[in-house]
Amino acid sequence: MNIQLVESLVQIIQSLSLEEQKLLKSQLEQIEEKKDNWEEVLEEIEASKQKDLSVRQGKKIELSITEIIHQMREERDQQLLETWQS
């Protein structure tokens, strides 16, 4: 954990006006809502995957959502690096 960074952020937040602090809080809440929604979507995908598995009479689906997400992130990171280096 980067304690110095956290302390700096706290100082910056405290230096914001009340209106700016409210805006920051609102944006953080939106981020948290999106995170919560993502977790719900992932749960729905996993439930659907299990349902498909039962429909296929136990034949396993060779699909890992986590691996797909990891691979997509790596591809996106590479794209961003190429764009940044250009």
N, CA and C atoms as an extended XYZ file, in Angstrom:
258
Properties=species:S:1:pos:R:3:atomname:S:1:resname:S:1:resid:I:1 pbc="F F F"
N         0.848       -1.179        0.000 N   MET     1
C         0.000        0.000        0.000 CA  MET     1
C         0.891        1.238        0.000 C   MET     1
N         0.524        2.214       -0.784 N   ASN     2
C         1.284        3.443       -0.880 CA  ASN     2
C         0.677        4.479        0.075 C   ASN     2
N         1.147        4.464        1.305 N   ILE     3
C         0.597        5.339        2.352 CA  ILE     3
C         0.792        6.809        2.006 C   ILE     3
N         1.944        7.133        1.456 N   GLN     4
C         2.230        8.527        1.107 CA  GLN     4
C         1.244        9.032        0.051 C   GLN     4
N         0.939        8.199       -0.926 N   LEU     5
C        -0.031        8.577       -1.947 CA  LEU     5
C        -1.400        8.818       -1.334 C   LEU     5
N        -1.821        7.907       -0.451 N   VAL     6
C        -3.127        8.037        0.198 CA  VAL     6
C        -3.187        9.327        1.015 C   VAL     6
N        -2.143        9.611        1.762 N   GLU     7
C        -2.116       10.838        2.562 CA  GLU     7
C        -2.175       12.076        1.676 C   GLU     7
N        -1.473       12.034        0.550 N   SER     8
C        -1.517       13.158       -0.395 CA  SER     8
C        -2.922       13.338       -0.954 C   SER     8
N        -3.571       12.231       -1.294 N   LEU     9
C        -4.934       12.315       -1.816 CA  LEU     9
C        -5.887       12.894       -0.783 C   LEU     9
N        -5.729       12.499        0.465 N   VAL    10
C        -6.574       13.033        1.532 CA  VAL    10
C        -6.382       14.546        1.637 C   VAL    10
N        -5.156       14.992        1.578 N   GLN    11
C        -4.886       16.436        1.640 CA  GLN    11
C        -5.522       17.166        0.467 C   GLN    11
N        -5.418       16.571       -0.707 N   ILE    12
C        -6.011       17.198       -1.899 CA  ILE    12
C        -7.518       17.274       -1.754 C   ILE    12
N        -8.137       16.173       -1.309 N   ILE    13
C        -9.592       16.151       -1.147 CA  ILE    13
C       -10.033       17.182       -0.119 C   ILE    13
N        -9.295       17.299        0.961 N   GLN    14
C        -9.640       18.274        1.992 CA  GLN    14
C        -9.494       19.709        1.489 C   GLN    14
N        -8.646       19.909        0.498 N   SER    15
C        -8.462       21.255       -0.032 CA  SER    15
C        -9.539       21.645       -1.043 C   SER    15
N       -10.353       20.689       -1.459 N   LEU    16
C       -11.426       20.973       -2.400 CA  LEU    16
C       -12.542       21.750       -1.722 C   LEU    16
N       -13.233       22.526       -2.517 N   SER    17
C       -14.410       23.221       -1.992 CA  SER    17
C       -15.499       22.188       -1.691 C   SER    17
N       -16.505       22.585       -0.942 N   LEU    18
C       -17.595       21.682       -0.599 CA  LEU    18
C       -18.284       21.170       -1.863 C   LEU    18
N       -18.469       22.045       -2.817 N   GLU    19
C       -19.104       21.666       -4.084 CA  GLU    19
C       -18.253       20.634       -4.828 C   GLU    19
N       -16.946       20.837       -4.856 N   GLU    20
C       -16.047       19.894       -5.520 CA  GLU    20
C       -16.030       18.545       -4.796 C   GLU    20
N       -16.104       18.577       -3.477 N   GLN    21
C       -16.143       17.337       -2.709 CA  GLN    21
C       -17.428       16.554       -2.999 C   GLN    21
N       -18.538       17.279       -3.130 N   LYS    22
C       -19.805       16.626       -3.463 CA  LYS    22
C       -19.732       15.992       -4.844 C   LYS    22
N       -19.134       16.703       -5.800 N   LEU    23
C       -18.976       16.167       -7.150 CA  LEU    23
C       -18.101       14.917       -7.124 C   LEU    23
N       -17.011       14.969       -6.403 N   LEU    24
C       -16.117       13.814       -6.273 CA  LEU    24
C       -16.868       12.634       -5.664 C   LEU    24
N       -17.616       12.885       -4.613 N   LYS    25
C       -18.386       11.817       -3.958 CA  LYS    25
C       -19.380       11.207       -4.932 C   LYS    25
N       -20.040       12.041       -5.703 N   SER    26
C       -21.013       11.562       -6.680 CA  SER    26
C       -20.341       10.669       -7.723 C   SER    26
N       -19.196       11.098       -8.201 N   GLN    27
C       -18.491       10.310       -9.211 CA  GLN    27
C       -17.988        8.983       -8.637 C   GLN    27
N       -17.534        8.998       -7.407 N   LEU    28
C       -17.091        7.755       -6.772 CA  LEU    28
C       -18.257        6.790       -6.581 C   LEU    28
N       -19.424        7.324       -6.245 N   GLU    29
C       -20.610        6.487       -6.100 CA  GLU    29
C       -21.001        5.866       -7.435 C   GLU    29
N       -20.873        6.630       -8.518 N   GLN    30
C       -21.182        6.097       -9.847 CA  GLN    30
C       -20.220        4.961      -10.201 C   GLN    30
N       -18.965        5.133       -9.852 N   ILE    31
C       -17.977        4.084      -10.104 CA  ILE    31
C       -18.346        2.831       -9.319 C   ILE    31
N       -18.735        3.002       -8.073 N   GLU    32
C       -19.111        1.864       -7.229 CA  GLU    32
C       -20.343        1.163       -7.790 C   GLU    32
N       -21.316        1.941       -8.293 N   GLU    33
C       -22.512        1.347       -8.885 CA  GLU    33
C       -22.146        0.516      -10.105 C   GLU    33
N       -21.258        1.038      -10.939 N   LYS    34
C       -20.823        0.296      -12.121 CA  LYS    34
C       -20.112       -0.982      -11.705 C   LYS    34
N       -19.321       -0.895      -10.664 N   LYS    35
C       -18.622       -2.080      -10.167 CA  LYS    35
C       -19.635       -3.117       -9.704 C   LYS    35
N       -20.625       -2.663       -8.948 N   ASP    36
C       -21.661       -3.570       -8.482 CA  ASP    36
C       -22.400       -4.197       -9.660 C   ASP    36
N       -22.716       -3.389      -10.668 N   ASN    37
C       -23.409       -3.909      -11.837 CA  ASN    37
C       -22.548       -4.946      -12.550 C   ASN    37
N       -21.261       -4.709      -12.636 N   TRP    38
C       -20.361       -5.647      -13.292 CA  TRP    38
C       -20.380       -6.992      -12.563 C   TRP    38
N       -20.365       -6.937      -11.233 N   GLU    39
C       -20.391       -8.175      -10.469 CA  GLU    39
C       -21.698       -8.928      -10.707 C   GLU    39
N       -22.797       -8.207      -10.824 N   GLU    40
C       -24.081       -8.840      -11.101 CA  GLU    40
C       -24.078       -9.493      -12.479 C   GLU    40
N       -23.519       -8.781      -13.458 N   VAL    41
C       -23.453       -9.317      -14.813 CA  VAL    41
C       -22.606      -10.586      -14.834 C   VAL    41
N       -21.471      -10.566      -14.147 N   LEU    42
C       -20.612      -11.741      -14.091 CA  LEU    42
C       -21.346      -12.915      -13.448 C   LEU    42
N       -22.095      -12.649      -12.380 N   GLU    43
C       -22.873      -13.707      -11.736 CA  GLU    43
C       -23.917      -14.274      -12.699 C   GLU    43
N       -24.564      -13.404      -13.469 N   GLU    44
C       -25.554      -13.866      -14.436 CA  GLU    44
C       -24.903      -14.725      -15.515 C   GLU    44
N       -23.721      -14.322      -15.948 N   ILE    45
C       -22.999      -15.102      -16.964 CA  ILE    45
C       -22.657      -16.478      -16.414 C   ILE    45
N       -22.154      -16.512      -15.187 N   GLU    46
C       -21.811      -17.795      -14.570 CA  GLU    46
C       -23.052      -18.670      -14.405 C   GLU    46
N       -24.177      -18.084      -13.998 N   ALA    47
C       -25.419      -18.849      -13.846 CA  ALA    47
C       -25.872      -19.397      -15.191 C   ALA    47
N       -25.770      -18.569      -16.224 N   SER    48
C       -26.136      -19.003      -17.566 CA  SER    48
C       -25.225      -20.136      -18.033 C   SER    48
N       -23.958      -20.021      -17.710 N   LYS    49
C       -22.991      -21.054      -18.074 CA  LYS    49
C       -23.368      -22.380      -17.411 C   LYS    49
N       -23.738      -22.323      -16.135 N   GLN    50
C       -24.142      -23.538      -15.426 CA  GLN    50
C       -25.425      -24.129      -16.017 C   GLN    50
N       -26.352      -23.264      -16.407 N   LYS    51
C       -27.593      -23.738      -17.021 CA  LYS    51
C       -27.290      -24.432      -18.342 C   LYS    51
N       -26.422      -23.820      -19.131 N   ASP    52
C       -26.021      -24.430      -20.398 CA  ASP    52
C       -25.358      -25.781      -20.169 C   ASP    52
N       -24.561      -25.863      -19.114 N   LEU    53
C       -23.888      -27.117      -18.781 CA  LEU    53
C       -24.904      -28.219      -18.496 C   LEU    53
N       -25.941      -27.866      -17.757 N   SER    54
C       -26.954      -28.879      -17.444 CA  SER    54
C       -27.737      -29.265      -18.704 C   SER    54
N       -27.993      -28.298      -19.582 N   VAL    55
C       -28.701      -28.586      -20.825 CA  VAL    55
C       -27.854      -29.501      -21.710 C   VAL    55
N       -26.537      -29.336      -21.647 N   ARG    56
C       -25.639      -30.163      -22.459 CA  ARG    56
C       -25.373      -31.522      -21.808 C   ARG    56
N       -26.115      -31.830      -20.798 N   GLN    57
C       -26.046      -33.115      -20.102 CA  GLN    57
C       -24.657      -33.371      -19.526 C   GLN    57
N       -24.119      -32.353      -18.893 N   GLY    58
C       -22.854      -32.511      -18.192 CA  GLY    58
C       -21.618      -32.325      -19.034 C   GLY    58
N       -21.769      -32.117      -20.330 N   LYS    59
C       -20.595      -31.872      -21.164 CA  LYS    59
C       -20.081      -30.473      -20.863 C   LYS    59
N       -18.851      -30.414      -20.413 N   LYS    60
C       -18.278      -29.151      -19.968 CA  LYS    60
C       -18.022      -28.208      -21.149 C   LYS    60
N       -18.317      -26.923      -20.917 N   ILE    61
C       -18.031      -25.876      -21.895 CA  ILE    61
C       -16.618      -25.380      -21.619 C   ILE    61
N       -15.788      -25.397      -22.607 N   GLU    62
C       -14.401      -24.955      -22.438 CA  GLU    62
C       -14.343      -23.432      -22.629 C   GLU    62
N       -14.888      -22.717      -21.652 N   LEU    63
C       -14.939      -21.265      -21.730 CA  LEU    63
C       -14.733      -20.694      -20.348 C   LEU    63
N       -13.693      -19.898      -20.194 N   SER    64
C       -13.419      -19.264      -18.912 CA  SER    64
C       -13.609      -17.760      -19.074 C   SER    64
N       -14.645      -17.239      -18.455 N   ILE    65
C       -14.922      -15.806      -18.533 CA  ILE    65
C       -13.735      -15.010      -18.017 C   ILE    65
N       -13.153      -15.470      -16.930 N   THR    66
C       -12.014      -14.764      -16.338 CA  THR    66
C       -10.849      -14.709      -17.314 C   THR    66
N       -10.573      -15.815      -18.001 N   GLU    67
C        -9.469      -15.853      -18.964 CA  GLU    67
C        -9.748      -14.942      -20.159 C   GLU    67
N       -10.998      -14.917      -20.615 N   ILE    68
C       -11.365      -14.043      -21.732 CA  ILE    68
C       -11.162      -12.579      -21.346 C   ILE    68
N       -11.602      -12.212      -20.150 N   ILE    69
C       -11.438      -10.839      -19.674 CA  ILE    69
C        -9.957      -10.493      -19.579 C   ILE    69
N        -9.162      -11.408      -19.031 N   HIS    70
C        -7.719      -11.192      -18.905 CA  HIS    70
C        -7.089      -10.980      -20.285 C   HIS    70
N        -7.457      -11.817      -21.241 N   GLN    71
C        -6.910      -11.706      -22.590 CA  GLN    71
C        -7.324      -10.376      -23.236 C   GLN    71
N        -8.576       -9.971      -23.046 N   MET    72
C        -9.043       -8.712      -23.620 CA  MET    72
C        -8.302       -7.528      -23.002 C   MET    72
N        -8.033       -7.592      -21.704 N   ARG    73
C        -7.287       -6.524      -21.043 CA  ARG    73
C        -5.871       -6.425      -21.601 C   ARG    73
N        -5.240       -7.587      -21.805 N   GLU    74
C        -3.893       -7.583      -22.368 CA  GLU    74
C        -3.884       -6.966      -23.764 C   GLU    74
N        -4.881       -7.321      -24.581 N   GLU    75
C        -4.978       -6.753      -25.926 CA  GLU    75
C        -5.186       -5.243      -25.860 C   GLU    75
N        -6.039       -4.799      -24.952 N   ARG    76
C        -6.307       -3.360      -24.811 CA  ARG    76
C        -5.068       -2.626      -24.305 C   ARG    76
N        -4.355       -3.223      -23.352 N   ASP    77
C        -3.108       -2.625      -22.870 CA  ASP    77
C        -2.117       -2.464      -24.011 C   ASP    77
N        -2.014       -3.481      -24.860 N   GLN    78
C        -1.106       -3.409      -26.002 CA  GLN    78
C        -1.514       -2.302      -26.954 C   GLN    78
N        -2.809       -2.179      -27.208 N   GLN    79
C        -3.301       -1.109      -28.081 CA  GLN    79
C        -2.965        0.256      -27.506 C   GLN    79
N        -3.152        0.426      -26.200 N   LEU    80
C        -2.855        1.701      -25.561 CA  LEU    80
C        -1.361        2.014      -25.612 C   LEU    80
N        -0.540        1.012      -25.399 N   LEU    81
C         0.911        1.208      -25.487 CA  LEU    81
C         1.328        1.617      -26.892 C   LEU    81
N         0.758        0.946      -27.889 N   GLU    82
C         1.093        1.295      -29.276 CA  GLU    82
C         0.647        2.711      -29.599 C   GLU    82
N        -0.527        3.096      -29.136 N   THR    83
C        -1.035        4.451      -29.367 CA  THR    83
C        -0.155        5.481      -28.662 C   THR    83
N         0.228        5.187      -27.441 N   TRP    84
C         1.036        6.112      -26.652 CA  TRP    84
C         2.433        6.260      -27.243 C   TRP    84
N         3.003        5.203      -27.790 N   GLN    85
C         4.344        5.241      -28.336 CA  GLN    85
C         4.386        5.898      -29.713 C   GLN    85
N         3.246        6.038      -30.350 N   SER    86
C         3.209        6.642      -31.682 CA  SER    86
C         3.431        8.129      -31.649 C   SER    86
